[in-house]
Amino acid sequence: MNEQNRAGGGLPTTIGEYLAQLRAALHDADPAMVQDALYDAEEYLRSELAAQPGRSEAEVIADVAGSYGAPEEVAEIYRETEITVNRALRTPSASVRPIARVVPAQVAPGGAAAAAAAGGDAPPTDRVPPPHRSALARFFGVALEPRTYGALFYMLLSLATGIFFFTWVITGLSMSLGLIVLIIGIPMTVLFFGSVRGLALLEGRLIEALLGERMPRRPRYADRSRSWLQRIGDMFTDGRTWLTMLYFMLMLPLGIIYFTIAVTLLTVALVFIWAPVASMFALGAPSLYFESELVVLPLWATPALAVLGVVILFCTMHLARFIGHLHGQMAKHLLVRL
């Protein structure tokens, strides 16, 4: 517990106040990280409250503040952890070299729970900023970035996931509305809405792994002190549930577009690149179909066709990165809502 909380009485007295202060301390942080931090804090505080029956929330929070940390301390730990994880996951670059000077490690406040959240950070090292790269180096350097291939794979996979998500939502809504008048319709509707939340987490993990966009790793906390009818009502009134279903329905047209773009451009690029090799083994001169007419190409044109294919291939990689970034932002706005 920091000195300000001890002297000024700034420590919250209820779990709701604690979460509100933690949310305020993380107001400028990534929404996905904020959701994870709120889930961890609420789960820990409510488990401590349940383990100490007969004690008020203020007493429990005062006891655990020394081990878990005050809201400002927990927020700072999560910020440092996010930086450390991003640095560890970032692909090392030959142009970014660590130098000998090491920044002294900062001891994270809080106790065992906070240290577990921090994950044992290693002291950060200063890095030499990468030199300025030419436009040509930036254009061809996209082939060395793993996120490029992740975005391409996501575009190819999006057709299958789009069909599945769209079918799941339409089928689930149709059966829920059709059977709502029967007793069996109520549990089926609850299971469907719960599955939507689970699929949202799964899609978030896929987006984070392939597109590099930070997504929630934990669901929204379900207050176990509320009755099951109240929790079911919360599921129906939560706007993010409906936004998630909207995202799943949009995935079908987007998946068709992504798949078509990726397959078409990759096919054209590879065919053009293969043209010189194919002309060496062809019985006649290489040819292409243009506006339903067969156009015979001279042999000297095949190297130029191969160069054009390389340009198309790298343009496709840049386009995939751009589409992956836009899709990640759309997914964050629809799937993450605090």
PEZIKA-V917627 format. One line per field, one symbol per residue. phi: phi as a letter, one per 40 degrees, with the letter a starting at -180 (. if undefined). psi: psi as a letter, one per 40 degrees, with the letter a starting at -180 (. if undefined). A space follows every 10 residues. Layout:
phi: ???
psi: ???
This chain:
phi: .cccccccgc ccbbcccccc cccccbcbcc dccccccccc cccccccccc cbcgbccccc cccccccchc dccccccccc cccccccccc ccbccbbcbc cbcdcccccg bcccccccgg ccccbcbccc ccbccccccc cccccccccc cccccccccc cccccccccc ccccccccbc cbcccccccc cccccccccc cccccccccc bgccbcbbcc cccccccccc cccccccccc cccccccccc cccccccccc cccccccccc ccccdccccc bccbccabcb fgbcbccccc cccccccccc cccccccccc cccccccccc cccccbac
psi: hidddddefe hieidddddd dddddfdeih dddddddddd dddddddddd egieiidddd dddeddddii dddddddddd ddddddddeh hiidehhiid hhhiihhhii bdddddddeg iihiiiihii ihiiddddde edeehddddd dddddddddd dddddddddd dddddddded eidedddddd dddddddddd dddddddddd eehhiieiih hhheeiiddd ddddddehdd dddddddddd dddddddddd dddddddddd dddedddddd eidaiiiihh feihhhiide eddddddddd dddddddddd dddddddddd ddddehh.
